Amino acid sequence: MADRVVLVINSGSSSLKFQLVDPAGPALASGSVERIGEESSSIPDHDAALHRAFEMLSDDGIDLRNCGLVAVGHRVVHGGKDFHRPTVLDDAVIGKLEELAPLAPLHNPPAVLGIRVARKLLPDVPHIAVFDTAFFHDLPAAAATYAIDRELAAQWQIRRYGFHGTSHQYVSAQAASFLGRPLAAVNQIVLHLGNGASASAIAAGRPVETSMGLTPLEGLVMGTRSGDVDPGVFSYLWRTANMRVDEIESMLNHRSGVLGLAGERDFRRLRSMIESGDGAARLAYDVFIHRLRKYVGAYLAVLGHTDVISFTAGIGEHDAAVRRDALAGLAELGIELDEDRNLGAGARRISTDRSHIAVLVIPTNEELAIARDCMGAIASAAKPGAGGRDGRVEVL
């Protein structure tokens, strides 16, 4: 067992995922607890879920109180305008995270609940929040600003925040390293394609555009989320279908996207449905690809010059057809895929040697990135004069 390990926790409304990570090496253990709070489940709440996670680690021979644990890292989806770096958690910070719940009502409340439970069960190590929005905190104003009443936007913190930032930051750095070039010398597009999907344009290591906005609902078509829709859909359904705002929001988040179009969100099963002649599955796939190509084209324009496009996350890393169809016919834009390379596995270049824009597959590792962010926060807090009481980092 490593001398310095971090327990990374990702608390959802009905699941808790965890990974014990050596920031200098591979994951030491991982697992998940599902169906929290469901009637048929033996896990009634997040307290029981975290106890179960500890039991699972113990079954693997890991005692969290005697394994070199130095921090617990918590993935928090929304950091609002104030939280844009790894943040040591105390009661005051947790209170501010609770105030952000209206910005991410589906994501932040379970994260806060997981934080409270974990701090109670592991009180002797620092707990650190790492925010999905942090990487995109300094988006250019033109990219971050919605064209709505500016006073209203300021009052209610309405802007484009962006999400999956930990993944986009990690993958962009890995892509530059793969190419053997400094991050500051590379312009790139990162396509994080999983059940949740997002795209980013990154110039010289700094994000200049991203597909998600105020919430993770904006942008690409996703497993269950609609991505971009005309805002008029809300008022139209409210007026004509007599749907409440919460019903519309639930529909767009949980019963839309590929699932809403095809009745299935797993791309492996979707592929089988298409091959059997299912027209709804074919349309769902085509809509997904069309939106993806639309964003790639837009980001090529935003960047002006692009060096690399990287695919990552579950679909991006494992679905060769999605990668092929997303970039097919773009040779005039400097993009040519190599069919054999595309069918390979692992981190690799999948474009031809003559392609002006390199196309890569880069596996993401958000847990490792969170663990390293936690170690950085601990190191910063230990510097003389860096923190407040008890040497903790002052963030506000």
C-alpha positions in Angstrom: 0.0 0.0 0.0 1.3 3.5 -0.9 2.3 5.9 1.9 0.1 8.7 0.6 -3.3 7.8 -0.8 -6.5 9.7 -1.5 -10.0 8.4 -1.2 -12.0 9.9 -4.1 -15.8 10.0 -3.6 -18.5 10.8 -6.2 -21.9 11.0 -4.5 -25.0 11.0 -6.7 -28.6 11.0 -5.8 -28.9 7.2 -5.8 -25.3 6.0 -6.1 -21.9 6.5 -4.5 -18.8 5.7 -6.5 -15.4 5.6 -4.8 -11.8 4.9 -5.6 -8.6 4.7 -3.5 -5.9 6.4 -5.5 -2.1 6.6 -5.3 -1.6 10.0 -7.0 1.8 8.8 -8.2 0.5 5.5 -9.5 -2.5 3.3 -10.4 -5.8 3.0 -8.5 -5.5 0.7 -5.5 -9.2 -0.1 -5.2 -12.6 1.1 -6.6 -16.3 0.3 -6.4 -19.8 1.7 -6.2 -22.9 1.4 -4.2 -26.1 1.7 -6.3 -29.8 2.2 -5.7 -29.4 4.2 -2.5 -32.8 5.0 -1.0 -34.9 2.8 -3.3 -37.6 0.7 -1.7 -36.1 -2.6 -2.8 -32.6 -1.6 -1.6 -30.8 -2.5 1.6 -29.0 0.8 1.5 -31.5 3.4 2.9 -29.2 6.5 2.7 -25.7 7.9 2.0 -24.6 7.1 5.6 -25.3 3.4 5.0 -23.8 3.7 1.5 -20.5 5.0 2.8 -20.4 2.3 5.5 -21.0 -0.3 2.8 -18.1 1.2 0.7 -15.8 0.9 3.7 -16.9 -2.7 4.1 -16.1 -3.4 0.4 -12.6 -1.9 0.9 -12.2 -4.0 4.1 -13.2 -7.1 2.2 -10.2 -6.3 -0.2 -7.9 -6.1 2.8 -7.9 -2.3 3.0 -8.3 -0.5 6.4 -8.8 3.2 5.7 -7.5 4.1 9.1 -4.2 2.4 8.5 -3.4 2.7 4.8 -1.6 6.0 4.4 -4.8 8.0 3.7 -4.0 11.7 3.6 -7.2 13.2 2.1 -10.7 12.5 0.9 -11.5 14.2 -2.4 -15.1 14.9 -3.3 -16.3 15.6 -6.8 -18.7 18.5 -6.7 -20.4 19.4 -9.9 -21.1 23.1 -9.5 -18.8 25.6 -7.8 -20.7 28.7 -8.9 -18.7 31.9 -9.3 -16.7 31.6 -6.1 -15.2 28.1 -6.1 -12.7 27.5 -8.9 -9.8 25.7 -7.2 -9.6 22.6 -5.0 -11.1 23.7 -1.7 -10.6 22.3 1.8 -14.0 21.7 3.3 -15.2 23.1 6.6 -18.7 24.0 7.9 -18.6 27.4 6.3 -17.6 26.1 2.9 -20.3 23.3 3.1 -22.9 26.0 3.9 -21.9 27.9 0.8 -22.1 24.7 -1.3 -25.7 24.2 0.0 -26.5 27.7 -1.2 -25.5 26.7 -4.7 -28.1 24.0 -4.8 -30.5 26.0 -7.1 -27.7 26.1 -9.7 -27.4 22.3 -9.7 -30.4 20.8 -7.9 -29.8 17.3 -9.3 -26.1 17.2 -8.4 -24.9 19.4 -5.6 -27.3 18.2 -2.8 -26.2 14.6 -2.9 -22.6 15.7 -3.1 -23.0 17.8 0.1 -24.8 14.9 1.7 -21.9 12.6 0.9 -19.4 15.2 2.2 -21.2 15.5 5.5 -21.3 11.7 6.0 -17.7 11.2 5.0 -16.4 14.0 7.3 -18.3 12.3 10.2 -16.8 8.8 9.4 -13.3 10.1 8.5 -12.8 13.2 10.8 -9.0 13.0 11.0 -8.0 13.7 7.4 -8.8 16.8 5.3 -11.8 16.6 3.0 -11.3 18.6 -0.3 -13.9 19.5 -2.9 -12.8 19.5 -6.6 -15.3 21.2 -8.9 -16.4 20.2 -12.3 -16.8 23.9 -13.2 -13.4 25.0 -12.1 -11.4 24.5 -15.3 -13.9 26.8 -17.2 -14.1 29.5 -14.5 -12.1 31.9 -16.7 -13.8 31.4 -20.0 -13.6 34.5 -22.2 -16.6 36.8 -21.4 -17.9 36.4 -24.9 -18.2 32.6 -24.4 -19.4 32.8 -20.8 -22.1 35.4 -21.2 -25.7 34.7 -22.1 -27.4 37.5 -24.1 -30.1 38.1 -21.5 -30.9 41.1 -19.2 -27.5 41.8 -17.7 -28.8 42.9 -14.3 -30.9 39.8 -14.0 -28.0 37.7 -14.9 -25.8 39.3 -12.3 -28.3 39.1 -9.6 -28.9 35.3 -10.1 -25.4 34.3 -11.2 -26.5 33.3 -14.6 -23.6 32.5 -16.9 -22.1 29.6 -18.8 -20.1 27.7 -16.2 -19.1 24.5 -18.2 -18.8 21.0 -16.7 -16.6 17.9 -16.9 -13.8 20.3 -16.3 -11.6 17.8 -14.5 -11.7 15.5 -17.5 -11.1 18.2 -20.1 -8.1 19.5 -18.2 -6.6 16.1 -17.6 -7.1 14.9 -21.2 -5.8 18.1 -22.8 -2.6 17.8 -20.8 -2.3 14.1 -21.7 -2.9 15.0 -25.4 -0.1 17.5 -25.4 2.2 15.1 -23.6 1.3 12.4 -26.2 2.3 14.7 -29.0 5.5 15.6 -27.2 4.7 19.3 -27.2 4.2 21.9 -24.4 0.6 22.4 -23.4 0.9 26.1 -24.1 1.9 25.3 -27.7 -1.2 23.2 -28.6 -4.7 24.3 -29.7 -7.2 21.4 -29.2 -10.7 20.2 -29.1 -11.6 17.6 -26.4 -14.7 15.5 -26.9 -15.9 13.9 -23.6 -18.5 11.4 -24.8 -20.3 9.3 -22.2 -23.8 9.2 -20.8 -23.0 12.8 -20.1 -21.3 14.5 -23.0 -19.4 17.7 -23.5 -17.0 19.4 -25.9 -14.3 22.0 -25.3 -12.0 24.2 -27.3 -8.7 24.8 -25.5 -6.1 27.3 -26.8 -2.6 27.1 -25.3 -3.9 25.2 -22.3 -6.8 27.6 -21.5 -10.4 26.8 -22.4 -12.1 29.3 -24.7 -15.4 27.5 -25.3 -17.3 24.6 -23.9 -20.7 23.0 -24.8 -22.3 22.9 -21.3 -23.6 26.1 -19.8 -25.4 27.2 -16.6 -26.2 23.5 -16.1 -25.0 20.3 -17.6 -28.1 20.2 -19.8 -26.8 22.5 -22.6 -24.8 21.3 -25.5 -24.4 17.8 -27.1 -27.0 15.1 -27.2 -26.5 12.8 -24.2 -27.7 9.5 -22.8 -30.8 11.0 -21.2 -30.3 14.8 -21.6 -31.6 16.7 -24.6 -28.6 19.0 -25.0 -29.5 22.2 -26.9 -33.2 23.0 -27.3 -35.0 26.1 -28.1 -35.8 27.8 -24.8 -39.3 28.3 -26.1 -39.9 24.6 -25.6 -40.4 25.3 -21.9 -43.1 27.9 -22.3 -44.8 25.9 -25.1 -45.1 22.8 -23.0 -46.2 24.8 -20.0 -49.0 26.5 -22.0 -50.1 23.7 -24.3 -49.3 20.5 -22.4 -50.0 21.9 -18.9 -46.7 20.6 -17.7 -45.1 22.0 -14.6 -41.6 23.5 -14.7 -40.2 20.6 -12.7 -41.9 18.1 -15.0 -40.3 19.7 -18.1 -36.9 19.9 -16.3 -37.2 16.2 -15.4 -38.1 15.2 -18.9 -35.2 17.1 -20.5 -32.7 15.6 -18.0 -33.9 12.1 -17.6 -36.2 11.1 -20.5 -34.6 12.9 -23.4 -31.3 12.5 -25.4 -30.7 9.1 -27.0 -33.0 7.4 -24.5 -35.9 9.7 -25.3 -35.5 9.1 -29.0 -34.8 5.4 -29.0 -35.8 4.0 -25.7 -32.2 3.0 -25.1 -29.1 4.8 -24.0 -26.4 2.1 -24.1 -24.6 2.5 -27.4 -23.8 -1.2 -27.6 -27.5 -2.1 -27.5 -28.3 0.9 -29.7 -25.9 -0.5 -32.4 -27.7 -3.9 -32.3 -31.1 -2.1 -32.6 -29.9 -0.2 -35.7 -28.5 -3.4 -37.3 -32.0 -5.0 -36.7 -33.6 -2.2 -38.7 -34.9 -0.1 -35.8 -35.7 3.3 -37.3 -35.9 5.2 -34.0 -32.5 3.9 -33.0 -31.1 5.0 -36.3 -32.5 8.5 -35.9 -31.2 8.8 -32.3 -27.7 7.9 -33.5 -27.9 10.3 -36.4 -29.1 13.2 -34.2 -26.2 12.4 -31.7 -23.6 12.5 -34.5 -25.1 15.5 -36.3 -24.9 17.6 -33.1 -21.4 16.4 -32.4 -20.2 17.3 -35.9 -21.8 20.7 -35.5 -19.8 21.4 -32.4 -16.6 20.2 -33.9 -17.1 22.6 -36.9 -17.9 25.5 -34.6 -14.8 24.9 -32.4 -12.5 24.6 -35.4 -13.8 28.2 -36.3 -13.4 29.4 -32.7 -9.8 28.2 -32.5 -8.8 29.3 -36.0 -5.9 26.8 -35.9 -6.4 23.4 -34.4 -3.6 20.9 -33.7 -5.4 18.0 -32.1 -8.9 16.6 -31.5 -9.1 14.0 -28.6 -11.9 11.6 -27.9 -12.4 10.4 -24.3 -14.9 8.8 -21.8 -16.9 5.7 -22.3 -18.3 6.3 -25.8 -15.4 8.4 -27.0 -12.8 5.8 -25.9 -14.6 2.6 -27.0 -17.0 3.3 -29.9 -15.0 3.3 -33.2 -18.1 4.0 -35.3 -18.9 7.2 -33.3 -15.3 8.5 -33.9 -15.5 7.6 -37.6 -18.9 9.1 -38.2 -18.1 12.3 -36.2 -15.1 13.1 -38.4 -16.0 11.5 -41.7 -15.5 13.6 -44.9 -13.5 16.3 -43.2 -10.3 15.9 -45.2 -10.6 19.4 -46.6 -10.5 20.7 -43.0 -7.3 18.8 -42.4 -8.8 15.7 -40.6 -8.3 12.2 -41.9 -8.9 9.1 -39.8 -6.9 5.9 -40.2 -9.4 3.0 -40.2 -7.1 0.4 -38.7 -5.8 2.8 -36.0 -9.4 3.7 -35.1 -10.2 0.1 -34.4 -7.3 -0.3 -31.9 -7.3 0.1 -28.2 -5.8 2.3 -25.5 -4.2 5.8 -25.9 -3.2 6.3 -29.5 -3.3 8.4 -32.6 -6.2 7.4 -34.9 -5.5 9.9 -37.7 -3.3 9.2 -40.7 0.2 10.5 -40.7 -0.7 13.1 -43.4 -3.7 14.5 -41.4 -2.9 18.1 -40.6 -4.9 17.8 -37.3 -3.9 14.9 -35.1 -6.9 12.8 -33.8 -6.2 11.0 -30.6 -8.0 8.6 -28.2 -7.0 9.6 -24.6 -8.5 7.6 -21.7 -9.7 10.0 -19.0 -8.9 9.5 -15.4 -10.9 12.0 -13.3 -10.3 10.2 -10.1 -6.5 10.4 -10.5 -6.9 14.1 -11.5 -9.0 14.7 -8.3 -6.4 12.9 -6.2 -3.6 15.0 -7.6 -5.6 18.2 -7.0 -6.1 17.1 -3.4 -2.4 16.7 -3.0 -1.8 20.1 -4.4 -4.3 21.6 -2.0 -2.6 20.0 0.9 0.9 21.2 -0.2 -0.5 24.7 -0.6 -2.0 24.7 2.8 1.3 23.5 4.3 3.2 26.5 3.0 4.0 29.2 5.5 1.3 32.0 5.4 -0.8 30.0 3.0 -3.8 29.4 5.2 -6.1 30.5 7.9 -6.7 28.7 11.2 -5.2 25.2 11.5 -3.2 25.9 8.3 -6.2 25.5 6.0 -6.5 27.3 2.8 -8.6 30.4 2.8 -10.8 30.4 -0.3 -13.2 33.3 0.2 
